[in-house]
Amino acid sequence: MKTKKFLLITILTVLALNATAQTHQNRWAFEFATGASYATADIGDANLKTGLGFEGTFHYRFMDHTGVYLGWGWKKFGVDQSFAGTNMDFEETGYTFGIQFKHPLMNNKLNYVLRAGGIYDHVEIENNDGDIVADTGHGLGWQLASGVELPLGRSWALVPSVKFSSLSRDFESGADEFSSKLNTLSTQIGFYKTF
């Protein structure tokens, strides 16, 4: 229920911004990004390996250099030994949202991109059979990102970026419950299409 309310508020906000914005071409964009993620600390006694993930994000530019974004992403980290057992996978999935600033560099051939926003994610622990052993439930976190937009054509661009995300959630392990923080540093390559 909370997820539906959150998505409804986000969609209404984007539509309100659309109604008040000036009309220009290429205000909308979609980006598909993939890359590696590195946990900056252990979760309990679980030492997370390098993770892989992907993200799909819609962007809406309401001013010349400023816009908003909304997307969904997935990251998977393997673990040899953890409080939940051996050979587990920690998967972080959920939504991203925020504001983006993009400005030209080098005579408009490149753009630098800055993003600040939130995440509404949860972490699941899965065993080798794909069964969910634990789920933290969704909660709010935050993220910061920066990158460079390299044009590939009239409406396509390549966006290498670095992103830091932070999510604090509670895990239950048997009768025990403990708070944990999943901080990740991600390096991504995004394919960006304006329309």
C-alpha positions in Angstrom: 0.0 0.0 0.0 2.8 2.4 0.9 4.5 1.6 -2.5 1.4 2.5 -4.4 1.0 5.8 -2.6 4.6 6.7 -3.1 4.4 5.9 -6.9 1.1 7.9 -7.2 2.7 11.0 -5.5 5.8 10.7 -7.7 3.7 10.4 -10.9 1.5 13.3 -10.0 4.6 15.5 -9.2 6.1 14.7 -12.6 2.8 15.5 -14.3 2.4 18.8 -12.4 6.0 19.8 -13.5 5.1 18.9 -17.1 2.0 21.1 -17.0 4.0 24.2 -15.9 7.1 23.6 -18.0 7.9 25.4 -21.3 7.6 23.3 -24.4 10.9 22.1 -25.9 12.0 19.0 -27.7 13.7 16.1 -26.0 12.4 16.7 -22.5 12.0 13.0 -21.8 14.7 10.4 -21.7 15.1 6.7 -20.8 18.4 5.3 -19.5 19.4 1.7 -19.1 22.6 1.3 -16.9 24.6 -1.7 -15.8 27.7 -2.1 -13.8 29.5 -3.3 -10.7 28.7 -2.4 -7.1 31.0 -2.6 -4.1 29.8 -2.8 -0.5 31.8 -0.4 1.7 31.1 -2.4 4.9 30.0 -5.9 6.0 26.4 -6.6 6.9 26.7 -8.3 10.2 29.3 -11.0 9.7 28.6 -11.2 5.9 31.5 -10.0 3.7 29.7 -9.1 0.5 31.6 -9.9 -2.8 31.5 -7.5 -5.7 28.0 -7.2 -7.0 26.4 -6.8 -10.4 23.3 -5.0 -11.3 21.2 -2.9 -13.7 18.8 0.0 -13.6 16.1 1.5 -15.8 15.3 5.1 -15.3 13.0 7.7 -16.9 14.1 11.3 -16.9 12.1 14.5 -17.4 13.9 17.8 -18.0 11.7 20.7 -16.7 14.4 23.4 -17.1 17.3 23.8 -19.5 19.8 22.0 -17.2 17.6 20.5 -14.5 15.2 17.6 -14.4 13.8 14.8 -12.3 14.2 11.0 -12.6 12.3 7.9 -11.5 13.5 4.3 -12.0 13.9 0.8 -10.7 17.1 -1.2 -10.1 18.5 -4.5 -9.0 21.9 -5.5 -7.4 23.1 -8.9 -6.4 26.0 -9.6 -4.0 27.3 -13.1 -3.3 28.4 -14.2 0.2 30.4 -17.3 1.2 29.4 -17.1 4.9 26.8 -15.0 6.7 24.5 -14.9 9.6 21.8 -16.5 7.3 24.0 -19.4 6.3 26.6 -20.3 3.6 26.6 -19.5 -0.1 23.9 -16.9 0.1 23.0 -14.1 -2.3 22.1 -10.6 -1.0 19.8 -8.8 -3.5 18.9 -5.2 -3.2 15.9 -4.1 -5.4 13.7 -1.1 -5.5 13.0 2.4 -6.8 15.2 5.4 -7.4 14.0 9.0 -7.6 15.6 12.5 -7.4 16.8 15.5 -9.2 19.4 15.8 -12.0 21.6 18.7 -13.1 23.3 18.4 -16.5 25.5 21.1 -17.9 27.7 21.3 -21.1 31.5 20.9 -21.0 34.0 21.5 -23.8 32.0 23.6 -26.2 28.8 21.5 -25.8 30.3 18.3 -27.0 30.1 16.7 -23.5 27.8 17.2 -20.5 28.6 16.6 -16.9 25.8 15.0 -14.9 25.0 15.4 -11.1 22.2 13.5 -9.4 20.9 13.6 -5.9 17.9 11.6 -4.6 16.5 8.8 -2.7 16.0 5.1 -3.0 13.0 3.0 -1.8 14.6 -0.4 -1.6 14.7 -3.7 0.3 17.3 -6.4 0.7 16.4 -10.1 0.2 18.7 -13.0 1.2 18.3 -16.0 -1.1 19.8 -19.5 -0.8 21.2 -21.6 -3.7 17.7 -22.9 -4.5 16.4 -19.3 -5.0 14.3 -19.4 -1.8 14.1 -16.2 0.1 15.6 -16.7 3.6 15.1 -13.1 4.8 13.6 -9.9 3.6 14.0 -6.5 5.2 11.0 -4.9 3.7 11.1 -1.6 1.7 12.5 1.6 3.3 14.0 4.9 2.3 17.7 5.6 1.7 19.6 8.1 -0.3 22.1 8.3 -3.2 24.5 10.7 -5.0 25.9 10.2 -8.5 28.0 12.0 -11.0 29.0 11.2 -14.6 29.8 12.4 -18.1 27.4 12.2 -21.0 29.1 11.3 -24.3 26.9 11.8 -27.4 26.6 8.8 -29.7 24.3 10.4 -32.2 21.3 12.8 -32.5 19.3 11.4 -29.5 21.6 8.7 -28.0 24.4 9.1 -25.4 26.7 6.9 -23.3 26.8 7.9 -19.6 29.7 6.4 -17.5 29.0 7.3 -13.9 29.9 6.7 -10.2 27.1 6.4 -7.6 27.0 6.1 -3.8 23.9 4.7 -2.2 23.0 4.2 1.5 20.2 2.1 2.9 19.5 1.2 6.5 17.2 -1.7 7.2 16.5 -4.4 9.9 17.3 -8.1 9.4 15.7 -10.9 11.3 17.8 -14.0 11.9 16.0 -16.6 14.0 14.9 -14.9 17.2 17.4 -12.1 16.7 16.9 -8.8 14.9 19.5 -6.3 14.1 19.9 -3.1 12.1 22.3 -2.9 9.2 23.5 -0.4 6.7 24.1 -1.3 3.1 26.4 1.4 1.6 27.5 0.7 -1.9 29.7 2.4 -4.4 28.7 1.6 -8.0 30.4 2.2 -11.3 28.0 2.1 -14.2 27.7 2.5 -18.0 24.4 3.9 -19.1 22.7 4.1 -22.5 20.6 7.3 -22.6 17.9 8.0 -25.2 16.1 11.3 -25.4 12.6 11.7 -27.0 
